Every structure is written in structure tokens, then in C-alpha cells.
Amino acid sequence: MSAPRTPTPRKAFGLLSLPERNFVAEALRTETVGGVLLLLAAVAALAWANIPALGDSYETVSHWHFGPESLGLNLSVAHWAADGLLAIFFFVAGVELKRELVAGDLRDPKAAALPVVAALCGMIAPAVVYTITAGAGGGSLAGWAVPTATDIAFALAVLAVIGTSLPSALRAFLLTLAVVDDLFAILIIAVFFTEQLNFAALGGAVAGLVVFWLLLRKRVRGWYVYVPLALVIWGLMYNSGIHATIAGVAMGLMLRCHREEGEEESPGEHIEHLVRPLSAGFAVPLFALFSAGVAVSGDALGKVFTQPETLGVVLGLVVGKTLGIFGGTWLTSRFTRASLSDDLAWADVFAVASLAGIGFTVSLLIGELAFEDDATMAGSVKAAVLTGSLLATVLATVLLKIRNAKYRKLAEAEERDEDLDGVPDVYEQDDPEYHVRMAEILEKKAAEHRRLAREKAAARDALAQVPGGAGDRDDGPA
């Protein structure tokens, strides 16, 4: 009787499959460009709001209203950016979540446990830190959800600026973490920031979503069908009292994201490739432009660390996010007996966790919703989000730079393609044809080296036979 086989311990942050690696690389490229634009938009907003020569033009433009009053959509520019443009961002988030559930890491419960638990702990811990800090200082607990969100685009922009090449496994973890983080943020917005419901409008939005789903089911094609329907659903959802971005998430989740026979990409992947640049390159930066413009002064920054609400936001992002994600990852790997990849250390996980403390887009949105009736506190909370994100950026930069040489070697190993077939060598180690190709390449190199060796030896022998050459040189004492 053979001895029972001991299961091989699962590796946390191990090598991704080739299709998943390619998807992650493409997604992160778009998000990185969008993150840089987001960063520029935030800087522009701060400059616009604080340059005296521009006066109150920032507030004037942000609060300028337009839209059909009869449909309940006469909104300010800032409101259109938060409720309208961010619906595009959340639509992409919905598609990403659907893809992760049917074709990505989240489809495997064992693999999904790590990012899901890490994201959940990374949202609970900041909320607890905020509640303790604000409660102890006698502040409002309304902003408990502000530090719970991670801005993946901003985080990737930081990586691009500081020149850090994370291994693909850590990049995929950060992306999946952000997807799950977005899901929980959506649930928070839907559950905790819906005060009054217009059931007629809500019923119309649900009916519109049913029609949207039926059209997808019947394989109806054409943007001229879906875009007008999506706008109607969005308008009804806005008037229902539920935050309008939920409409974007719902439609994104309805798209089919698994590939059928003969398909190079699913409809969900195709739509995501089309809409993601619009989201990352236009919608989110424009939202940042009309949301991040807060007054910056020594007095304002001092209040960030003295008011209990704003201090809670800063500590929630910098301390709560980092400890929550790191602790959730460590506990999950411990209880599932998943060992860390041989090439990584727990310090790397801690560094990525600190990077997740950059909460910008969704944190600003939740801050506006949490303190909707207190414009002064809403502005202070925005300043706290910017301050906390800046501190998290500095912390992550220091931690990642310490290990940057190691990351660069890992990234180079993952990208190496010595046989020039377009597939990294690390994914072909079990392919016999790869080793045949490498043998041919190495044999050619060996033959070339042998030829050079013969030429050099012949040249050296010829030099030794020439009178006065190296062979006739008198090396004895003068």
C-alpha cells in the first residue's frame, strides 16, 4: 500500500498563468497612463483653487448648473462629474469584477480567499481606526467609510513615477485587491448613503436593467441601442435616490466575460478595452479636477492633524489600510497553509499594502456624500484624503525603493524571451519544443565561439613566429 501523498503547499503570489499575465499587463498599462493624468488633474485642481489671481473661478465653474430641470437633472459641473462621469468608472469596475469572477483569480475559491480577505480587512481596519480616532476626539462618525477605498490608478501612477517594476504576481494582487475593494465601496455607497427612495424611478431603473440584460441575452449588437438605454437607466437611478454610479456597476456585471469557442475575446473584454481608456483618461481625471480643489494653507494643513474627523481619515489611510491588508494577507496564508513565493518576502507584501493606502477617487466621493450637509467639513475631509494619500505615497516609495533592485531582476526574468517566439521563457519550461529551440540557439553560439577561438589561436601563433614578435621577446634580465 503506497503512502498517502502530501499535498504540495500552494504558493501565495506565485507565477501567473500566461493569459492572466497578459491581461494584467494590458490593464495596468491603461491604468498607469490614467493614473498619471489623474495626478496631473489633482495638481491642476489644487493650483486652480489656490492661485489668488484666479479668484473664485474654481468655485464658480464647479457650481455652475446645467441640464434638464424637468428630468431632475439640472446639476452642477462637480455633481455631473461625481454622479455622471464616475458611472463610467464604476461600469469598468463592474466588468472587471465580472471577469475576475468568471475567468480571473476570483473564480477559484482558494485563490480568491487571499485578495478577498485582504481587501475586506483593508476596509474594516481603516473604518475602525477612523471610528476610534474620531470617537475619542468627540468628532462625527459619519466619515467612517472615507478611508476604506483604494485608488488603483493613483497607486500605479506612483509606481510609474518612482520607476518601480513590481513582479507580475504583486501587480495582479494589487489589481484584484482594487477590484474587490471597489465592490465593497459600491456596497457601502448603495447601503449607507441612500436616504430616501423614489420607488417609481427605482422601478423604472430596474425595468431598464432587465431590458439591458435581455438585449445582451439575445445577442443584440450596436452601441446606438445600448448607449441611449444606459443613459435612461442612469437618469432613473439618479432620481431614485440611490447613487447613480450603481447603475454603471449593474450594467457592467451583466456583460458576458467568458469566451466561447472561436472567440478571441468575450463581449465584456471587448467593451472594457473600448471604455477603459475613456474612464481612465477622461472621466476620472475630470472628476479629480472638480473634486480635489481644496484651499491649501498652513492653517488648513494644521487642522488636518488636529480635527478628529480629518485625523481619523489620515490615520485610516496610512495606518489602517496598511495593517489591515498586510494582516489579512498574513492570516489567510497562515490558515490556508499557502506559503509565500520563494522570490518574495513579507516586507514586499507590507510595501504593497502601504501603497493601497492611496485613497483618492472613491474616498473623495464618499467624503462628499458623508458630509453633504457640511461644506466646511467636506472640504477638510478632502484635504485629509489628499494628505493621507501623500503620506502613504511617501511610505510606499521608501519601502519599494529598498527592494527595487530585487523587483527589477524578477521583472527581467519574467520578460526574458531568448528564443524570440513572443512568449516569455519562464512559461515554456515544460515545452519540449522550447528546449529544442534553445539547444539550436546555444549550439550556434557555441559554434561561433569555437570559430572565434580558432581565429584567435591562429593569430597568436602567427604573431609568435614573426621575428621580433612576442615569441622572440627577450624576457631575461638586462
C-alpha positions in Angstrom: 0.0 0.0 0.0 1.5 3.3 -1.1 2.0 6.1 1.4 -0.6 8.9 1.3 0.6 11.8 -0.9 1.3 15.0 0.9 -0.4 17.9 -1.0 2.0 20.5 -2.3 1.6 23.7 -0.4 0.0 26.4 -2.5 2.2 29.4 -3.3 0.9 32.9 -2.5 2.0 35.4 -5.1 3.3 32.7 -7.4 3.7 32.9 -11.2 0.6 34.0 -13.1 -0.8 32.0 -16.0 0.2 33.5 -19.3 -3.3 34.7 -20.3 -3.8 36.3 -16.9 -0.3 37.9 -17.1 -1.1 39.4 -20.5 -4.5 40.7 -19.3 -3.0 42.2 -16.1 -0.2 43.9 -18.1 -2.6 45.5 -20.6 -5.0 46.6 -17.8 -2.2 48.1 -15.8 -0.7 50.0 -18.8 -4.0 51.8 -19.3 -4.5 52.4 -15.6 -0.9 53.7 -15.3 -1.5 56.3 -18.0 -4.8 57.2 -16.5 -3.2 57.5 -13.1 -0.6 60.0 -14.4 -3.5 62.0 -15.9 -5.3 61.8 -12.6 -2.2 63.0 -10.8 -1.9 66.0 -13.2 -5.6 66.8 -12.8 -5.3 66.8 -9.0 -2.3 69.2 -9.1 -4.2 71.4 -11.6 -7.2 71.5 -9.3 -5.1 72.5 -6.3 -3.4 75.2 -8.3 -6.6 76.5 -9.7 -8.3 76.7 -6.3 -5.3 78.3 -4.6 -3.8 80.8 -7.1 -5.1 84.3 -6.0 -5.1 85.7 -9.5 -7.8 83.2 -10.5 -10.0 84.4 -7.7 -13.1 82.3 -7.1 -13.3 80.9 -10.7 -12.8 77.4 -9.5 -15.9 77.5 -7.2 -17.8 79.4 -9.9 -17.2 76.8 -12.6 -17.6 73.8 -10.2 -21.0 75.1 -9.0 -22.3 76.2 -12.4 -25.6 74.2 -13.1 -26.8 72.8 -16.4 -29.1 70.0 -17.5 -32.9 69.4 -18.0 -34.7 70.6 -14.8 -37.9 68.7 -15.9 -36.0 65.4 -15.6 -34.4 66.3 -12.2 -31.0 66.6 -13.8 -30.1 70.2 -13.5 -26.8 69.5 -11.8 -23.6 71.4 -11.1 -20.5 70.7 -13.0 -18.9 69.0 -10.0 -22.1 67.0 -9.5 -22.1 65.8 -13.1 -18.5 64.7 -12.7 -19.2 62.8 -9.5 -22.5 61.2 -10.5 -22.2 61.1 -14.3 -18.6 60.6 -15.2 -17.9 58.3 -12.3 -20.6 56.0 -13.6 -18.3 55.2 -16.4 -15.5 54.3 -13.9 -17.9 52.1 -12.0 -19.1 50.4 -15.2 -15.5 49.4 -15.9 -15.2 48.3 -12.3 -18.3 46.1 -12.8 -16.9 44.5 -15.9 -13.5 43.9 -14.1 -15.3 42.2 -11.2 -17.4 40.0 -13.6 -14.3 39.0 -15.4 -12.5 38.2 -12.2 -15.4 36.1 -11.0 -15.7 34.0 -14.2 -12.2 34.0 -15.7 -9.8 35.5 -13.2 -8.4 34.8 -9.7 -11.8 35.1 -8.1 -13.3 32.1 -9.9 -11.2 29.8 -7.7 -12.3 30.0 -4.1 -8.9 29.0 -2.8 -7.1 31.7 -4.9 -9.9 34.2 -4.3 -9.6 33.9 -0.5 -6.4 35.9 -0.3 -7.4 39.1 -2.2 -11.0 39.0 -0.8 -9.9 38.7 2.9 -7.1 41.1 2.4 -9.4 43.7 0.8 -12.1 43.1 3.5 -9.5 43.6 6.3 -8.2 46.5 4.4 -11.6 48.2 4.6 -12.5 47.2 8.2 -9.3 48.3 9.7 -9.4 51.9 8.4 -13.0 52.2 9.4 -12.1 51.0 12.9 -9.1 53.4 13.1 -11.3 56.3 12.0 -14.1 55.4 14.4 -11.7 55.2 17.4 -9.9 58.4 16.4 -13.0 60.5 15.7 -14.9 59.0 18.7 -12.1 59.7 21.1 -11.9 63.3 20.0 -15.6 63.8 20.1 -15.9 64.2 16.3 -18.5 63.0 13.9 -18.5 59.3 13.0 -20.2 60.0 9.6 -16.9 59.7 7.7 -16.0 56.2 8.8 -16.1 55.0 5.2 -13.9 57.7 3.7 -10.5 55.9 4.3 -11.8 52.5 3.2 -11.2 52.8 -0.6 -8.0 52.3 -2.6 -7.3 54.2 -5.9 -5.6 51.7 -8.1 -4.9 54.3 -10.9 -3.2 56.7 -8.5 -1.2 53.8 -7.0 0.0 52.7 -10.4 0.9 56.3 -11.3 3.1 56.4 -8.2 4.8 53.2 -9.3 5.4 54.7 -12.8 6.8 57.9 -11.3 9.2 56.2 -8.9 10.3 53.7 -11.5 9.5 50.5 -9.6 8.9 47.3 -11.6 6.8 45.1 -9.4 6.7 41.3 -10.2 3.5 40.4 -12.1 2.2 38.4 -9.1 2.3 41.5 -6.9 0.8 43.7 -9.6 -2.0 41.2 -10.1 -2.6 41.1 -6.4 -2.9 44.9 -6.3 -5.3 44.9 -9.3 -7.5 42.1 -7.8 -7.4 43.8 -4.4 -8.6 47.0 -6.0 -11.4 45.2 -7.8 -12.7 43.7 -4.6 -12.1 47.0 -2.8 -14.3 48.7 -5.5 -17.0 46.1 -4.9 -17.2 46.8 -1.2 -17.1 50.5 -1.8 -20.1 50.1 -4.1 -22.0 48.2 -1.5 -21.1 50.9 1.1 -22.4 53.7 -1.2 -25.6 51.8 -2.0 -26.4 50.7 1.6 -25.2 53.6 3.8 -25.7 56.6 1.5 -29.2 56.1 0.3 -31.6 58.1 2.5 -34.9 58.4 0.6 -36.1 56.2 -2.2 -38.3 57.2 -5.2 -39.8 53.8 -5.9 -41.3 54.8 -9.2 -37.9 55.9 -10.5 -36.2 52.8 -9.0 -38.7 50.5 -10.6 -38.1 52.2 -14.0 -34.3 51.7 -13.5 -34.8 48.1 -12.6 -37.0 47.6 -15.7 -34.4 49.3 -17.8 -31.7 46.9 -16.4 -34.0 43.9 -17.3 -34.3 45.2 -20.9 -30.5 45.7 -21.0 -30.0 42.1 -19.8 -32.5 40.7 -22.3 -30.8 42.5 -25.2 -27.4 41.1 -24.1 -29.0 37.7 -23.8 -30.5 37.9 -27.4 -27.0 38.9 -28.7 -28.3 42.3 -30.0 -25.4 44.4 -31.1 -25.0 48.1 -31.7 -23.9 51.0 -29.5 -26.9 53.0 -30.7 -29.1 50.6 -28.8 -27.1 50.3 -25.5 -25.8 53.9 -25.0 -29.3 55.6 -25.0 -30.7 52.8 -22.8 -27.8 53.2 -20.4 -28.4 56.9 -20.2 -32.1 56.3 -19.4 -31.2 53.8 -16.7 -28.6 56.2 -15.2 -31.1 59.1 -15.1 -33.8 56.9 -13.4 -31.2 55.5 -10.9 -30.1 59.0 -10.0 -33.7 60.1 -9.4 -34.4 57.0 -7.4 -32.2 58.2 -4.5 -29.6 55.5 -5.0 -26.2 56.9 -6.1 -26.3 56.9 -9.9 -22.9 55.1 -10.2 -24.6 51.9 -9.1 -26.3 51.8 -12.5 -22.9 51.6 -14.1 -21.8 48.7 -11.9 -25.1 46.8 -12.5 -24.7 47.1 -16.3 -21.0 46.1 -16.2 -21.9 43.0 -14.2 -24.4 41.9 -16.8 -21.8 41.7 -19.7 -20.7 38.2 -20.7 -17.0 37.9 -19.8 -16.3 34.2 -20.6 -15.0 33.3 -24.1 -17.0 30.9 -26.3 -15.5 28.7 -28.9 -13.9 30.7 -31.7 -13.8 34.0 -29.8 -10.6 35.8 -29.3 -12.2 37.9 -26.6 -15.5 38.0 -24.8 -18.0 40.9 -25.3 -17.2 42.1 -21.8 -13.5 42.2 -22.6 -14.1 43.9 -25.9 -16.3 46.6 -24.3 -13.8 47.0 -21.4 -11.0 47.6 -23.9 -13.1 50.3 -25.5 -14.4 52.0 -22.4 -11.4 51.7 -20.0 -9.3 54.5 -21.8 -12.4 56.8 -21.6 -12.7 56.0 -17.9 -9.0 56.3 -17.0 -8.1 59.0 -19.4 -11.1 61.3 -19.2 -13.8 60.5 -16.7 -11.7 60.0 -13.6 -9.2 62.9 -14.2 -12.1 65.3 -14.8 -13.8 64.1 -11.6 -10.5 64.8 -9.8 -10.3 68.3 -11.4 -13.6 69.3 -9.9 -13.2 67.4 -6.6 -9.6 67.9 -5.4 -9.6 71.7 -5.5 -9.4 72.5 -1.8 -7.8 75.5 -0.1 -4.2 74.7 1.0 -2.6 76.8 3.7 -0.6 76.3 6.8 -3.7 76.7 8.9 -5.7 74.3 6.8 -3.0 71.6 6.9 -2.6 72.1 10.6 -6.3 71.4 11.1 -6.0 68.1 9.3 -4.0 66.8 12.2 -6.0 68.5 15.0 -9.6 67.8 14.0 -10.7 64.3 15.0 -12.5 63.6 11.7 -9.6 64.6 9.4 -7.0 62.9 11.6 -9.1 59.7 11.5 -9.1 59.8 7.7 -5.3 60.3 7.6 -4.6 57.5 10.1 -7.2 55.3 8.5 -5.4 55.5 5.1 -1.8 55.4 6.2 -2.1 53.0 9.2 -5.4 51.2 8.9 -5.1 50.3 5.2 -1.5 49.1 5.6 -2.1 47.0 8.7 -5.4 45.7 7.5 -4.2 44.4 4.1 -1.0 43.0 5.5 -2.7 41.4 8.5 -5.5 39.9 6.3 -2.9 38.5 3.8 -0.8 37.0 6.6 -3.7 35.4 8.4 -5.1 34.0 5.1 -1.8 32.5 4.1 -1.4 31.1 7.6 -4.8 29.4 7.8 -4.8 28.2 4.2 -1.2 27.0 4.6 -0.2 28.9 1.4 3.5 29.6 1.6 4.9 32.9 0.2 6.6 32.7 -3.2 10.3 31.9 -2.9 11.3 35.1 -4.6 9.3 37.4 -2.2 9.4 38.3 1.4 6.7 39.6 3.8 8.3 43.0 3.6 7.2 43.1 -0.1 3.6 42.4 0.9 3.8 45.2 3.6 5.1 47.6 0.9 2.2 46.8 -1.4 -0.2 47.2 1.5 1.2 50.7 2.2 0.7 51.5 -1.5 -3.0 50.6 -1.1 -3.3 53.4 1.4 -3.5 55.8 -1.5 -7.3 56.5 -1.5 -8.3 59.2 -3.9 -11.2 58.9 -6.3 -13.7 56.9 -4.3 -12.5 58.4 -1.0 -13.3 61.9 -2.3 -16.7 60.7 -3.5 -17.6 59.1 -0.1 -16.3 62.2 1.7 -18.7 64.4 -0.3 -21.6 62.0 0.4 -20.8 61.6 4.1 -20.6 65.4 4.8 -23.1 66.5 2.1 -24.7 69.0 4.5 -21.5 70.4 5.9 -19.4 72.0 3.2 -16.7 73.1 5.5 -16.1 69.6 6.9 -16.4 68.1 3.4 -13.5 70.4 2.3 -11.5 69.5 5.3 -12.0 65.8 4.7 -10.9 66.2 1.1 -7.7 67.9 2.4 -7.3 64.9 4.7 -7.7 62.4 1.9 -5.0 64.3 -0.1 -2.7 64.4 2.9 -3.2 60.8 3.8 -2.6 59.7 0.2 0.5 61.8 0.1 1.9 60.2 3.3 1.0 56.7 2.0 2.8 57.5 -1.2 6.0 58.6 0.6 5.9 55.5 2.9 5.3 53.1 -0.1 8.1 54.9 -2.1 10.6 54.3 0.6 9.7 50.7 1.2 9.5 49.8 -2.5 12.8 51.5 -3.3 14.6 49.4 -0.7 13.7 46.3 -2.7 13.7 47.8 -6.2 16.8 46.0 -7.3 15.2 42.7 -6.4 12.0 43.6 -8.2 13.9 44.6 -11.3 15.6 41.2 -11.5 12.3 39.4 -11.1 10.6 41.5 -13.7 13.5 41.0 -16.2 13.3 37.2 -15.6 9.6 37.3 -16.2 10.1 39.2 -19.5 13.1 37.3 -20.9 12.5 35.7 -24.3 15.7 34.2 -25.5 14.1 32.1 -28.3 12.3 35.2 -29.6 8.9 33.5 -30.0 6.9 36.2 -28.3 6.3 34.1 -25.1 8.5 34.7 -22.0 10.8 31.7 -21.4 9.5 31.2 -17.8 6.2 30.0 -19.3 7.9 27.5 -21.7 9.9 25.4 -19.2 7.7 22.4 -19.7 7.5 22.7 -23.5 10.0 20.2 -25.3 10.0 22.4 -28.4 11.2 25.4 -26.4 14.3 23.4 -25.2 14.9 22.2 -28.8 14.9 25.8 -30.0 17.2 26.8 -27.1 19.6 23.9 -27.9 19.8 25.1 -31.5 20.4 28.7 -30.4 23.1 27.6 -27.9 24.8 25.3 -30.4 25.0 28.2 -32.9 26.5 30.4 -30.2 29.0 27.6 -29.2 30.0 27.1 -32.9 30.6 30.8 -33.2 32.7 30.8 -30.0 34.7 27.8 -31.3 35.3 29.7 -34.6 36.5 32.8 -32.7 38.7 30.7 -30.5 40.4 29.1 -33.6 40.9 32.5 -35.2 42.4 34.0 -32.0 44.7 31.0 -31.5 45.9 31.2 -35.1 46.5 34.9 -34.8 48.5 34.3 -31.6 50.6 31.5 -33.2 51.3 33.7 -36.2 52.5 36.6 -34.0 54.7 34.2 -32.1 56.5 33.1 -35.3 57.3 36.7 -36.6 60.9 37.8 -35.8 60.8 40.4 -33.1 57.2 39.3 -32.2 56.0 38.1 -28.8 57.8 34.8 -29.1 61.3 36.3 -29.7 60.9 38.9 -26.9 63.9 38.6 -24.5 62.3 38.5 -21.1 65.6 37.9 -19.3 67.4 40.5 -17.1 69.2 43.3 -18.9 
